[in-house]
Amino acid sequence: MQDMKRNNIKVIFHIDVNSAFLSWEAADRLQHGESLDLREVPSVIGGDPASRHGIVLAKSIPAKKYKIETGETIFSAKAKCPELIVASPRYDLYMRCSNAMVEILNEYTPTIQRFSVDECFLAFSNMEYLYDDCMKLAYSIKSRIKKELGFTVNIGVSSNKLLAKVASDFSKPDKVHTLFPNEIKEKMWQLPVEDLFMVGRATLPKLNRFNIFTIGDLAKYDLSIIRDQLKSHGVMIWNYANGADNSEVRKSNYINMKGIGNSATIAFDVEKREEAHKILLSLCETVAMRLRNSENCCGLISVSFRNSKFNGYSRQKKLHYYTDCTWNIFDEAVKLFDSMWNLEPLRNFGVSVSDLRTNEFYQVALFEDKNVDRNRELDRAIDRIRARYGSASVIKASFLHSGIKPLMGGVGEDSYPAMSSIL
């Protein structure tokens, strides 16, 4: 009986890249001969370094000393730290680094869930009773990633995904932490309740009104009151506070990815339709490339924009077919844009796709472009060239001398949700 129980027990690793976008940019620059490590100086990823437009997507530890926050404008960040180094986001680089990490992880276990571009869950069977072995394995994986790829990760080790996720978020960088059920009271309950997964800005003040300020406060609170006040969400976070999670590590490709989005703030007022369409094409290029990399097709396309006063508009369209072709996505995006725009000056554009399904079995729609197979092969050939030689290695001729970047924007916030309510 004891052996049967052991056979059903798993150890879960949660691997989280430390300051992923900035770490990957820093590692790439060092590998290409630069001597300055962006991780050791005030630096951020985001926006346009020349125009100072856009927002901070990632920051170095030295940048934190200037109280620079993720999500604030580049202009504001530069005001806090004039010597701040700003690097534009490079999605193609992020995917190469992410894929290289997963190639290493595949050597240790076939049960890997890529939860985001910089996070993975790994499941190992029959290891909970071999604590020393699983810790040696975690340190070995961490060291190998650092040595071979040039960036660091945190690894959380536990018996379920929730606790492994919490553990990986303990002190950083380049650390291994455990959070097994017998360690919850000591290691997790004293943390602020806002550190608990799924306790967001809307939930926090509600919990504070009940004098719930730590995860332990929530874990020990009367569940009937929590259920009455916060309904099913309250029950869920109460369970999380007590370390309860039975979700499996699902071996699949970005199973939790709900959509892929990209947006950009422009340094000038866009008043010409031709310019607007080129910006949409630039955004569609990166969105479609990411869609293909995730091995999905989309059935819903959304377009949004903001005028010079930053009033926003958006519209979406459900397709009668599924696609991962750049030109198909661009064509639909242009139609949506033209149906909304009243010729007012614009400063921000966004394109996103959702209603995703695997592209493993691609079915051509009856009225779809007859050249779809040729276009898909062309898209993939361009993706391979860009992945190997950089995003600027292949660009569309329409961008020449236009002053508009051929691949605009970076990784959108909705592309790879950090978590969903279902682990």
N, C-alpha and C positions, 0 to 999 in steps of 0.2 A: 504493500500500500504506500509506503514511504517513497519507493522508487517511482510509482505512478504519479504521485504529487510532484516530485521533482521534475518529471518529464514535462509537466504542464506549466512550469514556472519559467519566466523569461526575465532577462535583464534588458532594460531599455537605455540606450544612449541618446541624448539630444545634443547634436553638434551645431554650434552657433558661431559663425565667423565674427571675430571682433572688428567692429567698425568697418563692415564689409566693403562698402564702396571706396572708402578712403584707403583701407588696407590694400585692396586690389590695385588701386591707382599707384600707391606708393611702391608696392612690390614690382609692378610692371616698369616703373621708371628706373628703379634700381637695377633691374635685370637688363635694361637698355643703356646702362652706363652712367646714369645720374648718381651723384654722390649724396645729395640731400634726401633724407627720408622724411616724407610728408607727415609721418606719424609722430615725429619728434619735434615738430614746429607747429605754430598756429596755422591750421589749414582746414579747408572745407571742400566738399564736393557739392556742386550745384550752380545753376545759372550760367551766365556768360561773364567770364572774368573781365572782358573789355568794357562792356556796357554796365556791369554791376546789376543787371536785372536777373530775376529769378529768385529761388529760395534755397536755403541750406538743406541738403539731403543727408549729409553725414559730416561729422567734425572730428578733429583729432583731440586727444586728451589735453594737449597744451591750449587748444582753442577754448576748452571748457573754462579755463581760468579767467577768460574775458566775458564769461556768462553768455557765450554765443549758444543759441538754441536751434535745434533742428526745426525747420519750418519757418524760421524768420527770414526776412529778405536779405539778399547779399549786400544791398546798400546799407542796411542796419548793421550787419555783421562787420563790414569794413569800417563803419563809424566807431564801433567798439574797439577794433584792432586794425589800425591802418596798414600794418605790415602783413595782414592776413593773406595767405596764399589761397587762391581760388582755382579749382580745377573743374572743368566741365564734365558732366556725367558721360560715361562711355558704356552703353549697354552691351555692345559686342564683347568688350573686355570682361564685364561681369559674368556673362554667360560662359566664356572660355574658362574663367577661374572656377566658377561653380561646377562646371562639367569635369574639370580636372580633379577637383576634390572628390566628386562622386566616383570617378574612376578608381581612385585609391580606396574609397570606402567599400566598393564592390568586391575588393579582394578579401574583405573580412566577413561579410555576410551578404546573402542575396536579399534579405528582408530590409529594404531601405525605403523610406517614405520621404521624398523631397517635398518638404513642407513650404518652403519659400526659396528664393534664389540664394539665400545664405544660411538656410537651416535644413537639417535632416534629422529624422528619427531612424535609429538602427535597433533591430531586435536580435537578441542572442538567446538561444535556448539553453536550459540546464546550467546556468551560471550563478544563480543567486547564492548557492551554497559555496561557491568558489570566489569569495570576495576578493582575495589577493589577485587571482587571475584576471578578473574583470577590471580591476584597477590598473594592473600592468598593461592590459590591452588598451584601456583609455589613454594612458600616458604614451603608449607606443604610437597610437593613431595621431594624437596631438603633435608629437615630436616629428613624425614623418611628414605631416602636412606642412609644418613650419620649415623643415629642412628642404623638402622637394619643391614646394610651391611658394615659399617666401612670405606667408601670412600666418597669423595665429588664430586659434579657435578656443572656445570654451566648451567643455564637455560636461553635461549633467548626466549622472548615473542613478538609476532608480529601478523600481519594479513596475512602474507605469509611466505613460507619456507625460501626464500632467506634472508629476513630481520631477521627472527628468528635465522638463522644460524650466521649471522653477529653479532647479539646481544649477542649470547652465547660466542662469542670470545672476548668480552670486558674484563675488568679487572678480573683477576682470583686470587685465586680459591674460590669455594663455594659461588658464587654470582648469583643473578637474575637480568637480564637487560631487558629493553623493547626497541624496535625500531619500533614504528608504523610510518606510512607514514609521519605524521606531525612532526616527530622527525629526519627525515633523514638529513636535512641541519645541524642541531645542533650536532648530534651524529656521523654521518657517513661521511659527506662530507669532514671533516678536516683530515680524516685518510689517510695514504699513499696509493697510488693507488695499490701498490703491495698487500695490505691487502684485496683487493676485490677478491671474488671468481672468478676463471678462468683467473686471470691475473698472468701468470707465468713468469719464467725467460726469455722466448723467447719474450713475449709480452711487458714486462716492458721497455726495452731499446727503443722499437718502440714508445711507449707512451711518454717517456722522451724526445725524439727528437722533439715532438710537444709541449714541455713545459707542459706536463701533469704529475704532480707529486702527486696530491691528487685525491681522488675519486670525489670530487667536481669539480676539473678541467675537469675530463672526462665527468661528468654529464652535464656540461654546454658547452661542446665543440660542434662544428658544426657536426651534425650526418653525413652529406653528405661527409665530409672529412674523418671521421672515417670509413665510409662504403667503400670509395674509397681505403683507405690505408690498412685496415684490413679485408675487406670483411665481411662475415657473422659473424665471430668471433667478429669483432669490434662492430657490431650492438648488439650482445648479451651482451657484457660487458658494452656497453653504456646504455642499458636497465637496467642492474643490478645496475649500478651506480646511476640510477634514481629510484631504488627500485622496478622495474617492474618484477613480477614473478607470473605466473598463474598456476603453477604446483600443483597437488593435493597430499595430503598425501596418499600414496598408501599402503593399508594394504596387505602386502605380505612379504614373507621371503627372505630377501636379494635380492630384485628385481634388484638392481644396481650392484650386484656382477658379474663381467665379468669372473673371474677366480680365482683359488686358487693356490698359489705357495709357495715353501719352498726352502731355500738354506742354505748352510753351508760352511764355510771356515775351512779347516782341518789344524791341527797344524804340520802335517808332510807330506812329499811327498808320495802320494799314487801311488804305482808302480805295485801292484798285482791286478789282475782282481777280485779275491775273495773279497779283501778289498773294491774295488770300488763298487761291487754289494751289499755288506752289507751297505755301506753308502747310496746307492740308496734306499735300503729297508727301512732304518731308515727314510729317507725323505718321502718316499711313505706312511709310517705309519701315519705320522702327516698330510700329504696332504689328504689322504683318510678319516681319522677321521674327519677332518674339512669339507670335502665334504659331508659326511653323516650328520654331525651336521647341515649343511645348508639345508638339505633335497633336495639335488640335485644329479644328475648323470652327468658324463662328457662324451663327445664324441671326445675330442682332448687331447692328452698328449704330453708334451714337456720336453725335457731333455737338460740341458746345463752343461758345465764344463769349468774350466780354468786350464791351466797348471801352472807349477811352476814359469813361467814368467808372469802369469796372462793374457795370450792370450786366448780369449774365443771362444767356439764352441757351436752350438746349432742345434737341429733338432726336428721336431714335426711329429706326425702321427695322421691322422683322422681315428677314429675307425669305423667299420661297425656296431657297437652296442653302447649302452650307459651303463655305469657301475659306481658303487660306491664301488666296492670290492677292498680291499687292494692288493690282489694277482694279480688281473687282471691288475691293474695300474702298479704294480711292474714288471710284466712279459713284458708289453709293453715298460716300461722304460729301462729295461735291453737290449731289442732288439735294441732300438734306440741308447743306449750308445755303445754297441758292434759294431754297424755299423759305428761309428765315431772315436772311440779311436784308436790311432796308437801306444799305449804302452808308451807314454811319461808320465813323472811324473805329477800328478795332485794335485791341492790344493783347488779347489772350485767346488762344485756340486750343481745343482739345478734341481728340478722337479716341474712342474706346470700342471694344468689341466684347460681346458676351454670348450667352446661350451656346457654350462650347461643347463640342463632342470630338471624340478621337478622329484623326484623319487617316487611321489605319485602313479603313475601307471607304475610300472617297467615291461618292456617286455623283456623276455629272447630271445636272438638271436638264430637263427636256429643252428649255429655251436658253440654256447657258451658252456662253461663248464657245464656238466650235474649236477654238484654239486653246482651250483651258489646259489640256495636258502639256502642250508646248510651253505655255506661260508658267505652269507649275514647275516644270523642269528648269526653266530660265531662272525663276525665283530661287530655287535651291542651289543652282550653280553660283548665283550672285552671293547667296548666304555663305557658301563655302569659301569663296574668295575673300569676303569681308572678314570672316572668322579667322582666316589665316594671315591676311595682310593688312587688316584694319578697315574701319568703316568708310574711310575716304578712298579706298582703293578702286571702288566702282561707284560712280554717281551718274544720275541721269543728266543728259546734256542740257535740259531746260534750266538747271541750276547754275550753269556757267555764267559768270558775270552778273548774276541776279542779286547778289548780296544776301541771299537766303541760304541757310545751311541745308545740305542735302538730307541729313538725318538729324532732325531736331528733337530736342527733349531727351528724356532719360527714362528711368523706370518709374511708372506711375504708382501711386499709393495703392490703387486697387488691383495691381497686377498679381501680386503674390501676398494674399492676406497673411499677416503674421500668425494669426490663429483664427479659427471660427469657433462657434460654440460647440461644435462637434470635433473633438480632437482626432 
